[in-house]
Amino acid sequence: MTIKERVIKVISKNMENQTEVKPESRLVDDLEVDSFGRIMLLNAVEDEFNITIKDEDIDGLVTVNDIIEKLEKYGVA
């Protein structure tokens, strides 16, 4: 399973609504994730990949693809 597939699976699993998760989906605008939900999603991603996303990187994570790209920069395989 690719990083993209794993991220989408983790986010989809943790979504309260049934919105389809795509790489271009915006966490707040498209997926209707509030600030608490965003923290929960990012924690789930961190658990899945056994990493810690740096605090200074969190604000730049607007879309699902932003998360995927950040994980790739962290060297996650």
Phi and psi in radians as a Rosetta constraint file:
Dihedral C 1 N 2 CA 2 C 2 CIRCULARHARMONIC -1.358 0.35
Dihedral N 2 CA 2 C 2 N 3 CIRCULARHARMONIC 2.909 0.35
Dihedral C 2 N 3 CA 3 C 3 CIRCULARHARMONIC -0.997 0.35
Dihedral N 3 CA 3 C 3 N 4 CIRCULARHARMONIC -0.801 0.35
Dihedral C 3 N 4 CA 4 C 4 CIRCULARHARMONIC -1.015 0.35
Dihedral N 4 CA 4 C 4 N 5 CIRCULARHARMONIC -0.824 0.35
Dihedral C 4 N 5 CA 5 C 5 CIRCULARHARMONIC -1.099 0.35
Dihedral N 5 CA 5 C 5 N 6 CIRCULARHARMONIC -0.712 0.35
Dihedral C 5 N 6 CA 6 C 6 CIRCULARHARMONIC -1.157 0.35
Dihedral N 6 CA 6 C 6 N 7 CIRCULARHARMONIC -0.755 0.35
Dihedral C 6 N 7 CA 7 C 7 CIRCULARHARMONIC -1.097 0.35
Dihedral N 7 CA 7 C 7 N 8 CIRCULARHARMONIC -0.823 0.35
Dihedral C 7 N 8 CA 8 C 8 CIRCULARHARMONIC -1.073 0.35
Dihedral N 8 CA 8 C 8 N 9 CIRCULARHARMONIC -0.704 0.35
Dihedral C 8 N 9 CA 9 C 9 CIRCULARHARMONIC -1.102 0.35
Dihedral N 9 CA 9 C 9 N 10 CIRCULARHARMONIC -0.795 0.35
Dihedral C 9 N 10 CA 10 C 10 CIRCULARHARMONIC -1.109 0.35
Dihedral N 10 CA 10 C 10 N 11 CIRCULARHARMONIC -0.790 0.35
Dihedral C 10 N 11 CA 11 C 11 CIRCULARHARMONIC -1.147 0.35
Dihedral N 11 CA 11 C 11 N 12 CIRCULARHARMONIC -0.798 0.35
Dihedral C 11 N 12 CA 12 C 12 CIRCULARHARMONIC -1.022 0.35
Dihedral N 12 CA 12 C 12 N 13 CIRCULARHARMONIC -0.733 0.35
Dihedral C 12 N 13 CA 13 C 13 CIRCULARHARMONIC -1.110 0.35
Dihedral N 13 CA 13 C 13 N 14 CIRCULARHARMONIC -0.531 0.35
Dihedral C 13 N 14 CA 14 C 14 CIRCULARHARMONIC -1.717 0.35
Dihedral N 14 CA 14 C 14 N 15 CIRCULARHARMONIC 0.079 0.35
Dihedral C 14 N 15 CA 15 C 15 CIRCULARHARMONIC -1.470 0.35
Dihedral N 15 CA 15 C 15 N 16 CIRCULARHARMONIC 2.404 0.35
Dihedral C 15 N 16 CA 16 C 16 CIRCULARHARMONIC -1.400 0.35
Dihedral N 16 CA 16 C 16 N 17 CIRCULARHARMONIC -0.578 0.35
Dihedral C 16 N 17 CA 17 C 17 CIRCULARHARMONIC -1.649 0.35
Dihedral N 17 CA 17 C 17 N 18 CIRCULARHARMONIC 3.050 0.35
Dihedral C 17 N 18 CA 18 C 18 CIRCULARHARMONIC -1.767 0.35
Dihedral N 18 CA 18 C 18 N 19 CIRCULARHARMONIC 0.409 0.35
Dihedral C 18 N 19 CA 19 C 19 CIRCULARHARMONIC -1.103 0.35
Dihedral N 19 CA 19 C 19 N 20 CIRCULARHARMONIC 2.380 0.35
Dihedral C 19 N 20 CA 20 C 20 CIRCULARHARMONIC -1.214 0.35
Dihedral N 20 CA 20 C 20 N 21 CIRCULARHARMONIC 2.270 0.35
Dihedral C 20 N 21 CA 21 C 21 CIRCULARHARMONIC -1.635 0.35
Dihedral N 21 CA 21 C 21 N 22 CIRCULARHARMONIC 2.161 0.35
Dihedral C 21 N 22 CA 22 C 22 CIRCULARHARMONIC -2.195 0.35
Dihedral N 22 CA 22 C 22 N 23 CIRCULARHARMONIC 2.804 0.35
Dihedral C 22 N 23 CA 23 C 23 CIRCULARHARMONIC -0.970 0.35
Dihedral N 23 CA 23 C 23 N 24 CIRCULARHARMONIC -0.621 0.35
Dihedral C 23 N 24 CA 24 C 24 CIRCULARHARMONIC -1.476 0.35
Dihedral N 24 CA 24 C 24 N 25 CIRCULARHARMONIC -0.050 0.35
Dihedral C 24 N 25 CA 25 C 25 CIRCULARHARMONIC -1.090 0.35
Dihedral N 25 CA 25 C 25 N 26 CIRCULARHARMONIC 2.289 0.35
Dihedral C 25 N 26 CA 26 C 26 CIRCULARHARMONIC -1.526 0.35
Dihedral N 26 CA 26 C 26 N 27 CIRCULARHARMONIC 2.319 0.35
Dihedral C 26 N 27 CA 27 C 27 CIRCULARHARMONIC -1.010 0.35
Dihedral N 27 CA 27 C 27 N 28 CIRCULARHARMONIC -0.834 0.35
Dihedral C 27 N 28 CA 28 C 28 CIRCULARHARMONIC -1.444 0.35
Dihedral N 28 CA 28 C 28 N 29 CIRCULARHARMONIC -0.933 0.35
Dihedral C 28 N 29 CA 29 C 29 CIRCULARHARMONIC -1.273 0.35
Dihedral N 29 CA 29 C 29 N 30 CIRCULARHARMONIC -0.747 0.35
Dihedral C 29 N 30 CA 30 C 30 CIRCULARHARMONIC -1.605 0.35
Dihedral N 30 CA 30 C 30 N 31 CIRCULARHARMONIC -0.713 0.35
Dihedral C 30 N 31 CA 31 C 31 CIRCULARHARMONIC -1.680 0.35
Dihedral N 31 CA 31 C 31 N 32 CIRCULARHARMONIC -0.053 0.35
Dihedral C 31 N 32 CA 32 C 32 CIRCULARHARMONIC 0.971 0.35
Dihedral N 32 CA 32 C 32 N 33 CIRCULARHARMONIC 0.736 0.35
Dihedral C 32 N 33 CA 33 C 33 CIRCULARHARMONIC -1.540 0.35
Dihedral N 33 CA 33 C 33 N 34 CIRCULARHARMONIC 2.177 0.35
Dihedral C 33 N 34 CA 34 C 34 CIRCULARHARMONIC -1.486 0.35
Dihedral N 34 CA 34 C 34 N 35 CIRCULARHARMONIC -3.119 0.35
Dihedral C 34 N 35 CA 35 C 35 CIRCULARHARMONIC -1.082 0.35
Dihedral N 35 CA 35 C 35 N 36 CIRCULARHARMONIC -0.698 0.35
Dihedral C 35 N 36 CA 36 C 36 CIRCULARHARMONIC -1.178 0.35
Dihedral N 36 CA 36 C 36 N 37 CIRCULARHARMONIC -0.750 0.35
Dihedral C 36 N 37 CA 37 C 37 CIRCULARHARMONIC -1.088 0.35
Dihedral N 37 CA 37 C 37 N 38 CIRCULARHARMONIC -0.624 0.35
Dihedral C 37 N 38 CA 38 C 38 CIRCULARHARMONIC -1.113 0.35
Dihedral N 38 CA 38 C 38 N 39 CIRCULARHARMONIC -0.759 0.35
Dihedral C 38 N 39 CA 39 C 39 CIRCULARHARMONIC -1.078 0.35
Dihedral N 39 CA 39 C 39 N 40 CIRCULARHARMONIC -0.761 0.35
Dihedral C 39 N 40 CA 40 C 40 CIRCULARHARMONIC -1.105 0.35
Dihedral N 40 CA 40 C 40 N 41 CIRCULARHARMONIC -0.743 0.35
Dihedral C 40 N 41 CA 41 C 41 CIRCULARHARMONIC -1.109 0.35
Dihedral N 41 CA 41 C 41 N 42 CIRCULARHARMONIC -0.799 0.35
Dihedral C 41 N 42 CA 42 C 42 CIRCULARHARMONIC -1.143 0.35
Dihedral N 42 CA 42 C 42 N 43 CIRCULARHARMONIC -0.624 0.35
Dihedral C 42 N 43 CA 43 C 43 CIRCULARHARMONIC -1.105 0.35
Dihedral N 43 CA 43 C 43 N 44 CIRCULARHARMONIC -0.692 0.35
Dihedral C 43 N 44 CA 44 C 44 CIRCULARHARMONIC -1.138 0.35
Dihedral N 44 CA 44 C 44 N 45 CIRCULARHARMONIC -0.693 0.35
Dihedral C 44 N 45 CA 45 C 45 CIRCULARHARMONIC -1.141 0.35
Dihedral N 45 CA 45 C 45 N 46 CIRCULARHARMONIC -0.769 0.35
Dihedral C 45 N 46 CA 46 C 46 CIRCULARHARMONIC -1.046 0.35
Dihedral N 46 CA 46 C 46 N 47 CIRCULARHARMONIC -0.741 0.35
Dihedral C 46 N 47 CA 47 C 47 CIRCULARHARMONIC -1.123 0.35
Dihedral N 47 CA 47 C 47 N 48 CIRCULARHARMONIC -0.757 0.35
Dihedral C 47 N 48 CA 48 C 48 CIRCULARHARMONIC -1.051 0.35
Dihedral N 48 CA 48 C 48 N 49 CIRCULARHARMONIC -0.712 0.35
Dihedral C 48 N 49 CA 49 C 49 CIRCULARHARMONIC -1.782 0.35
Dihedral N 49 CA 49 C 49 N 50 CIRCULARHARMONIC 0.040 0.35
Dihedral C 49 N 50 CA 50 C 50 CIRCULARHARMONIC 0.933 0.35
Dihedral N 50 CA 50 C 50 N 51 CIRCULARHARMONIC 0.873 0.35
Dihedral C 50 N 51 CA 51 C 51 CIRCULARHARMONIC -2.362 0.35
Dihedral N 51 CA 51 C 51 N 52 CIRCULARHARMONIC 3.020 0.35
Dihedral C 51 N 52 CA 52 C 52 CIRCULARHARMONIC -2.162 0.35
Dihedral N 52 CA 52 C 52 N 53 CIRCULARHARMONIC 2.153 0.35
Dihedral C 52 N 53 CA 53 C 53 CIRCULARHARMONIC -1.405 0.35
Dihedral N 53 CA 53 C 53 N 54 CIRCULARHARMONIC 2.223 0.35
Dihedral C 53 N 54 CA 54 C 54 CIRCULARHARMONIC -1.105 0.35
Dihedral N 54 CA 54 C 54 N 55 CIRCULARHARMONIC 2.472 0.35
Dihedral C 54 N 55 CA 55 C 55 CIRCULARHARMONIC -0.943 0.35
Dihedral N 55 CA 55 C 55 N 56 CIRCULARHARMONIC -0.711 0.35
Dihedral C 55 N 56 CA 56 C 56 CIRCULARHARMONIC -1.212 0.35
Dihedral N 56 CA 56 C 56 N 57 CIRCULARHARMONIC -0.258 0.35
Dihedral C 56 N 57 CA 57 C 57 CIRCULARHARMONIC -1.584 0.35
Dihedral N 57 CA 57 C 57 N 58 CIRCULARHARMONIC -0.321 0.35
Dihedral C 57 N 58 CA 58 C 58 CIRCULARHARMONIC -1.113 0.35
Dihedral N 58 CA 58 C 58 N 59 CIRCULARHARMONIC -0.759 0.35
Dihedral C 58 N 59 CA 59 C 59 CIRCULARHARMONIC -1.064 0.35
Dihedral N 59 CA 59 C 59 N 60 CIRCULARHARMONIC -0.484 0.35
Dihedral C 59 N 60 CA 60 C 60 CIRCULARHARMONIC -1.421 0.35
Dihedral N 60 CA 60 C 60 N 61 CIRCULARHARMONIC -0.032 0.35
Dihedral C 60 N 61 CA 61 C 61 CIRCULARHARMONIC -1.612 0.35
Dihedral N 61 CA 61 C 61 N 62 CIRCULARHARMONIC 1.528 0.35
Dihedral C 61 N 62 CA 62 C 62 CIRCULARHARMONIC -1.698 0.35
Dihedral N 62 CA 62 C 62 N 63 CIRCULARHARMONIC -0.665 0.35
Dihedral C 62 N 63 CA 63 C 63 CIRCULARHARMONIC -2.025 0.35
Dihedral N 63 CA 63 C 63 N 64 CIRCULARHARMONIC 2.916 0.35
Dihedral C 63 N 64 CA 64 C 64 CIRCULARHARMONIC -1.050 0.35
Dihedral N 64 CA 64 C 64 N 65 CIRCULARHARMONIC -0.699 0.35
Dihedral C 64 N 65 CA 65 C 65 CIRCULARHARMONIC -1.105 0.35
Dihedral N 65 CA 65 C 65 N 66 CIRCULARHARMONIC -0.588 0.35
Dihedral C 65 N 66 CA 66 C 66 CIRCULARHARMONIC -1.045 0.35
Dihedral N 66 CA 66 C 66 N 67 CIRCULARHARMONIC -0.702 0.35
Dihedral C 66 N 67 CA 67 C 67 CIRCULARHARMONIC -1.140 0.35
Dihedral N 67 CA 67 C 67 N 68 CIRCULARHARMONIC -0.788 0.35
Dihedral C 67 N 68 CA 68 C 68 CIRCULARHARMONIC -1.035 0.35
Dihedral N 68 CA 68 C 68 N 69 CIRCULARHARMONIC -0.839 0.35
Dihedral C 68 N 69 CA 69 C 69 CIRCULARHARMONIC -1.098 0.35
Dihedral N 69 CA 69 C 69 N 70 CIRCULARHARMONIC -0.684 0.35
Dihedral C 69 N 70 CA 70 C 70 CIRCULARHARMONIC -1.134 0.35
Dihedral N 70 CA 70 C 70 N 71 CIRCULARHARMONIC -0.729 0.35
Dihedral C 70 N 71 CA 71 C 71 CIRCULARHARMONIC -1.086 0.35
Dihedral N 71 CA 71 C 71 N 72 CIRCULARHARMONIC -0.701 0.35
Dihedral C 71 N 72 CA 72 C 72 CIRCULARHARMONIC -1.110 0.35
Dihedral N 72 CA 72 C 72 N 73 CIRCULARHARMONIC -0.692 0.35
Dihedral C 72 N 73 CA 73 C 73 CIRCULARHARMONIC -1.144 0.35
Dihedral N 73 CA 73 C 73 N 74 CIRCULARHARMONIC -0.547 0.35
Dihedral C 73 N 74 CA 74 C 74 CIRCULARHARMONIC -1.314 0.35
Dihedral N 74 CA 74 C 74 N 75 CIRCULARHARMONIC -0.124 0.35
Dihedral C 74 N 75 CA 75 C 75 CIRCULARHARMONIC 1.454 0.35
Dihedral N 75 CA 75 C 75 N 76 CIRCULARHARMONIC 0.348 0.35
Dihedral C 75 N 76 CA 76 C 76 CIRCULARHARMONIC -1.228 0.35
Dihedral N 76 CA 76 C 76 N 77 CIRCULARHARMONIC 2.418 0.35
